[in-house]
Amino acid sequence: MVKKRHDADRGIPEISFAAPAGTPAGVEVLPLADLRRRAPAGLLRAPQRPDFHHLITLTGGTLRHTVDFTAYALDLGSWLWVRPGQVQQWGDPTHAEGTLILFRQDFLDSATTVGARLEDPHAPVLRRPLPDDVAALRRATDHLTAEFHALGRLPLEVHTAALRHLLAVLVLRLAHLTRPTGSPPPEPDATFLRFRDAVEKSFTRTRRVEDYAEALGYSPRTLSRATLAAAGLGAKEFIDRRVVLEAKRLLAHSDRTAARIADHLGFSSATHFSKYFHQRTGQTPIAFRGRVRGHPTR
């Protein structure tokens, strides 16, 4: 299912996809019961940063799952989508029944990648489909599961193509025929989308709204209005949340010092970074690292 990549700078190994022996590379479908048998509870509870997609849906019970340090509660019919690079921690899966679908992004064709927004880091994590969509997604999951376990009944290349098509149906439906938890947000306008993409590229270089406004040809007030309408928060807070998320990822997944993280994120000193992080999270970087790794500091 997975393999670990160790890095001298990482306190926790990254998780890479490894196809089960004899199966097509790039995808795996398994019941949560199989996951419980394969993976020690301690491994599941530890922070992981996989480089492949996770789709989780329940047919019974409940499950808590943390993605990028936000906890989500899954129940019957809900779906959770973890994308490559996001940090996840499993809750106790003992009383949850359902399906886990793992796939590498390059397993699907480019049209599906675009149509299902596989590369969108801002896509919702938890989705609760409408009743009609629940049935359609269940059928798509059942077809994908049956084909995955039908290895040997078709030539391997045909079997792989069938899996690719069936997975494409599922992710396209999930991306477009469901709605995220809560009230659906308004469609973001072009101003916000340009700002969002610029932040993703440049948040380690600047945290100033004025710099983004100048680069994009807008006034700071225009960016703030567009961000408030699309994301429900101001432009400065949007930037700060992205910086804090990356800081949390680095603290959870590496043994880098505060000084090295500060330098990576564009801070002038570790002291400045620590103050910034504490103001926005209520914790020091060291205290956060200890808590997320299960070794809280006193």
C-alpha positions in Angstrom: 0.0 0.0 0.0 2.7 2.5 1.0 6.4 2.8 1.4 8.4 5.2 3.5 10.9 7.7 2.3 13.4 8.7 4.9 15.2 12.0 4.8 17.8 13.3 7.1 15.9 16.5 7.6 12.6 14.8 8.4 11.5 13.7 11.8 8.6 11.7 10.3 9.0 9.7 7.1 7.0 10.8 4.0 4.6 8.2 2.6 4.9 7.2 -1.0 2.5 4.9 -3.0 3.6 1.3 -3.6 1.2 -0.9 -5.6 0.4 -4.3 -4.0 2.3 -7.1 -5.6 0.7 -8.2 -8.9 -1.7 -5.3 -9.2 -1.7 -2.3 -11.6 0.6 0.5 -10.5 -1.1 3.6 -9.3 -4.3 2.6 -7.6 -5.5 0.4 -4.7 -9.0 -0.2 -3.3 -9.4 -1.8 0.1 -11.9 -2.1 2.9 -11.1 -0.3 6.1 -11.0 -3.7 7.8 -7.9 -4.6 5.7 -6.3 -1.3 6.6 -6.7 -2.1 10.3 -5.0 -5.5 9.8 -2.1 -4.0 7.8 -1.2 -0.8 9.6 -0.4 -0.6 13.3 -2.6 1.8 15.2 0.5 3.9 16.1 1.4 4.4 12.5 -2.1 5.6 11.6 -2.2 8.0 14.5 1.1 9.6 13.6 1.2 12.6 11.2 1.7 11.5 7.6 2.2 13.5 4.4 1.4 11.1 1.6 2.3 12.0 -2.0 -0.9 10.4 -3.4 -4.6 10.8 -3.0 -6.8 9.2 -0.3 -10.6 8.8 -0.7 -12.4 7.5 2.3 -16.1 6.8 2.5 -18.0 5.0 5.3 -20.8 2.4 5.0 -21.1 2.1 8.8 -19.9 3.6 12.0 -18.0 6.9 12.4 -14.4 8.0 12.0 -12.5 11.1 13.0 -9.7 12.1 10.6 -7.4 15.1 10.8 -6.2 16.9 7.7 -3.8 19.8 7.9 -4.5 19.9 11.6 -8.3 20.3 11.2 -10.4 17.4 12.6 -13.3 16.1 10.5 -16.0 13.7 11.5 -17.1 11.1 8.9 -20.4 9.2 9.1 -22.5 7.1 6.8 -22.4 8.4 3.2 -19.8 11.1 3.8 -16.5 11.3 1.8 -13.1 12.6 2.8 -10.5 13.5 0.2 -6.9 14.0 1.2 -4.7 15.3 -1.5 -0.9 14.8 -2.0 1.1 17.0 0.3 -1.6 17.5 2.9 -0.9 16.3 6.4 -3.2 13.7 7.8 -3.7 11.8 11.0 -6.1 8.9 11.4 -8.4 8.6 14.3 -9.4 5.2 15.7 -10.8 3.2 12.8 -11.9 0.3 15.0 -15.6 1.0 14.7 -15.6 2.3 11.1 -16.6 0.3 8.1 -16.1 1.5 4.6 -13.7 1.8 1.6 -10.3 3.4 1.2 -9.2 4.3 -2.3 -5.6 5.3 -2.9 -4.3 6.6 -6.2 -1.4 8.5 -7.7 -2.3 11.6 -9.5 -0.6 10.4 -12.7 -2.8 7.3 -12.8 -5.6 9.5 -14.3 -5.5 11.3 -17.6 -5.0 15.0 -17.9 -8.6 15.8 -18.8 -9.8 14.0 -15.6 -7.1 15.8 -13.6 -8.4 19.2 -14.8 -12.1 18.2 -14.7 -11.9 16.8 -11.1 -9.7 19.6 -9.9 -7.1 17.1 -8.6 -4.5 19.8 -8.2 -6.6 22.3 -6.3 -5.1 22.6 -2.8 -8.2 24.6 -1.7 -10.8 22.0 -2.6 -13.0 20.9 0.3 -11.8 18.0 2.3 -15.1 16.7 3.7 -18.1 16.2 1.5 -21.6 15.2 2.3 -23.4 14.3 -0.9 -27.1 14.9 -1.6 -29.2 11.7 -1.3 -29.3 11.1 -5.1 -25.6 11.5 -5.3 -25.0 9.1 -2.5 -26.4 6.3 -4.6 -24.5 7.2 -7.7 -21.2 7.4 -5.8 -21.9 4.1 -4.1 -22.5 2.4 -7.5 -19.2 4.0 -8.9 -17.3 2.7 -5.8 -18.8 -0.8 -6.1 -17.9 -1.0 -9.8 -14.3 0.2 -9.1 -13.9 -2.2 -6.2 -15.2 -5.2 -8.2 -12.8 -4.4 -11.1 -9.9 -3.9 -8.8 -10.4 -7.4 -7.4 -11.0 -8.9 -10.8 -7.3 -9.1 -11.6 -6.5 -11.8 -14.1 -9.9 -11.9 -15.8 -8.8 -9.4 -18.4 -5.4 -8.7 -20.0 -3.5 -6.5 -17.5 -3.5 -3.4 -19.8 -7.2 -3.7 -20.3 -7.8 -4.2 -16.6 -5.7 -1.1 -15.9 -7.6 0.9 -18.5 -10.9 -0.2 -16.9 -9.7 0.9 -13.5 -8.6 4.2 -14.8 -12.0 4.9 -16.4 -13.9 3.7 -13.3 -11.8 5.9 -11.0 -12.3 8.8 -13.3 -16.1 8.4 -13.1 -15.9 8.4 -9.3 -13.7 11.4 -8.9 -15.6 13.5 -11.5 -18.8 12.7 -9.7 -17.3 13.5 -6.3 -15.9 16.8 -7.5 -19.1 18.0 -9.3 -22.2 16.2 -8.0 -21.7 16.7 -4.3 -21.5 19.7 -2.0 -19.1 20.4 0.8 -20.2 20.5 4.4 -22.2 23.6 5.3 -23.5 26.3 3.0 -21.8 26.3 -0.4 -19.5 29.3 -0.8 -20.1 31.7 -3.7 -18.1 31.1 -6.9 -14.9 33.1 -6.5 -14.2 35.8 -9.0 -11.1 36.2 -11.1 -9.6 38.8 -8.7 -9.6 36.3 -5.8 -8.4 33.4 -7.9 -5.4 35.4 -9.1 -4.6 36.5 -5.6 -5.0 33.0 -4.2 -2.6 31.6 -6.8 -0.1 34.4 -6.2 -0.1 33.7 -2.4 0.5 30.0 -3.1 3.6 30.9 -5.1 4.9 33.7 -3.0 3.9 33.3 0.6 7.4 32.4 1.6 8.7 35.7 0.1 6.2 38.2 1.3 3.3 38.5 3.7 2.3 42.1 2.6 -1.0 42.6 0.9 0.5 45.7 -0.8 3.1 43.5 -2.5 0.5 41.3 -4.0 -1.7 44.2 -5.0 1.2 45.8 -6.8 2.2 42.6 -8.6 -1.4 41.9 -9.7 -2.4 45.5 -10.6 -5.1 45.9 -7.9 -5.5 48.1 -4.9 -5.1 46.5 -1.5 -8.7 47.3 -0.8 -9.9 45.5 -3.9 -8.0 42.4 -2.9 -9.4 42.5 0.6 -13.0 42.9 -0.7 -12.5 40.0 -3.2 -11.0 37.8 -0.5 -13.7 38.6 2.0 -16.4 37.8 -0.5 -14.8 34.5 -1.6 -13.2 33.2 1.6 -14.9 35.1 4.4 -11.7 36.7 5.7 -9.5 39.6 4.8 -6.5 39.4 2.4 -3.9 39.7 5.2 -5.5 36.9 7.3 -5.7 34.8 4.1 -1.9 35.2 3.7 -1.2 34.6 7.4 -3.2 31.4 7.4 -1.2 30.0 4.5 2.0 30.8 6.2 0.9 29.3 9.5 -0.3 26.1 7.7 3.1 25.7 6.1 4.8 26.3 9.4 2.7 23.6 11.1 3.5 21.2 8.3 7.2 21.8 8.7 7.1 21.5 12.5 5.1 18.3 12.3 7.2 16.7 9.6 10.8 17.8 10.1 13.4 18.3 12.7 14.3 21.7 11.3 15.1 24.3 14.0 12.9 27.3 14.4 15.7 29.3 12.8 15.7 27.2 9.6 11.9 27.3 9.4 11.9 31.0 9.9 14.4 31.4 7.1 12.4 29.1 4.8 9.3 31.2 5.4 11.0 34.5 4.9 11.2 35.7 8.5 14.2 37.8 9.6 14.8 35.7 12.7 13.6 32.7 14.7 12.4 35.2 17.4 10.2 37.0 14.9 8.8 33.7 13.5 8.1 32.4 17.0 6.2 35.6 18.0 4.2 35.5 14.7 3.3 31.8 15.2 2.3 32.3 18.9 0.1 35.3 18.1 -1.9 33.3 15.5 -2.1 29.9 17.2 -1.7 30.5 20.9 1.3 28.2 21.1 5.0 28.4 20.6 6.4 26.5 17.6 8.1 24.0 20.0 4.9 23.5 22.0 3.0 22.8 18.8 5.6 20.3 17.6 5.5 18.5 20.9 1.7 18.3 20.9 1.3 17.1 17.3 4.0 14.4 17.8 2.4 13.2 21.0 5.2 14.6 23.3 3.7 17.8 24.8 6.1 20.2 26.4 5.5 21.3 30.0 
